Amino acid sequence: MKDQCEMPIPTYEDVKAAHERIRPHVHRTPVLTSSHLNDLAGCELFFKCENFQKAGAFKVRGASNAVFGLSDEQARRGVATHSSGNHALSLSYAAGRRGIPCHVVMPRTAPQAKKDAVRGYGGIITECEPSTSSREEYFARVQEETGADFVHPYNDPRVIAGQGTCARELMEQMGERGGGLDCVVAPIGGGGMISGSCLTLSTIAPEVKIYAAEPEQADDAARSFRAGHIIADDAPETVADGLKVPLKDLTWHFVSHHVTDILTASEAEIVDAMELIWKRMKIVMEPSSAVPLATILKNPDVFAGQRVGVVITGGNVDLNKLPWMQK
Amino acid sequence: MKDQCEMPIPTYEDVKAAHERIRPHVHRTPVLTSSHLNDLAGCELFFKCENFQKAGAFKVRGASNAVFGLSDEQARRGVATHSSGNHALSLSYAAGRRGIPCHVVMPRTAPQAKKDAVRGYGGIITECEPSTSSREEYFARVQEETGADFVHPYNDPRVIAGQGTCARELMEQMGERGGGLDCVVAPIGGGGMISGSCLTLSTIAPEVKIYAAEPEQADDAARSFRAGHIIADDAPETVADGLKVPLKDLTWHFVSHHVTDILTASEAEIVDAMELIWKRMKIVMEPSSAVPLATILKNPDVFAGQRVGVVITGGNVDLNKLPWMQK
């Protein structure tokens, strides 16, 4: 497979440096287990709970690595992004910790709750029209006016190295030699968490398989994986709203080289898995984070008897609109 | 104050014995913190998360102590209770672990979900009419027919000694000498958790103050505390449905001797505190467990600058009917 990535590919040394850099700003999140879910799944599940992370998601790892890796001169000009999800919250949080501005370009039609959340973490919002061209125009203008450093939600070596600290922690928490973990399952959207996991595990535990979990209704990564090149979908619809974005060159590098397989689950399976986790594990997490368990329950033969790490990626969910209520 | 308790009063030796006895059957639940909630409350909060406990509540500590303390002969005849809440689940769970029957007398009008949950843990339900006389009649019949040992939800020395293991764990987890904890706040219904906390803390850390937290709309314990004798309400109504039951002689002993104060919160304050915990701590817990935080936020002067242990008592809640949706 030919590599067409134009950006520098981060190494495990970058993950270690990121871990040192972000340690004061992120939580070492707990690993939880549930004997009931183990019985259901026919394997041993170890949930790395990034829903308990600062700003409510693993994204704060990559964002903090980018923010705290800036030179003082660059930092003064701030950072910018155009996500409206967990990355925007995380970047705002990290910038706030460093005391520098974070500019977020968001469509004016974005839900008020998302705007409030970004502002709650200190982000400065520039509203654009809800189209790609308007977003790009406004984003270019913000960058020109401020000189802010663009931190992409996933296609950025600093971000991927930061996300790689999550798998590193999981392996440490599992005990000696990763506690005999057989595989890790994480959701895939743009591929930041999966790429970070690949980066770390391919170096320190190459025997651990890496499965990506994706909604059937937004299965562009699974189709890319089978086709051998990036396929980007136009605005897929899924309850797992963190997973709608396509792979990019840097994340495709890791996915195409290190992922064992990409498994998919239906909307109903995702919602059922989410409800099961809330009921049995008593944790608040978002639909995207339920996709791994949905795929594990759907593919008992793949995981039978194994020790399986599962990344619960985030916990930012509208408590007034839980998906099982619409069933 | 004259003691009118007819039952043997458990000692801290009983708590230590209970801890050894139940260790294989219960979780050592985590202590979580939230810098956001600390800022809001103006003190340092340490949440002992019994919502993650087996069967979803601290009640499994007392129930397991009762079940595993039975002689083999008594155990063969099983245990019985007439709770329809967390105690019934916990006793069914503990009996199941020992492989003995657990009889639960419940009104036939109890919600199907509660019956299903008890049966899910292996409990055997006998349905009675929804009146105290019918409940007593059916319960007496079950006891006569089976010879099962009655395990009261809270007015039982074995149960109180079991609940006392929770405060013991919290003190251990806080570090040397309890990490300088100034006080513990726990919800009060019948007083089992508060009594266990009093039993433990009055022995190993008598400098730690103990506050009980109660719904304004079911404030019989607060009124008992001021009056100096037990006042029992007739069927109070509150969203904190685990806290409707009255004190009994054994729990009154501990409450009257060791509690610093009983603080109350309104229904709206309880629901707000619950939503805050879900949103910020990303944990699923029941309304009763939110009463401590509600009273802490309402009484900033009482807790200012202190290190405060907060017992999150349970996590069994109907995910289809969350109280803030009815606001």
Interface residues (C-beta under 8 A of the other chain):
Chain A: P30 L32 N51 F52 G56 E275 W278 K279 M281 K282 I283 V284 M285 G315 L319 N320 L322 W324 M325
Chain B: P30 L32 N51 F52 G56 E275 W278 K279 M281 K282 I283 V284 M285 G315 L319 N320 L322 W324 M325
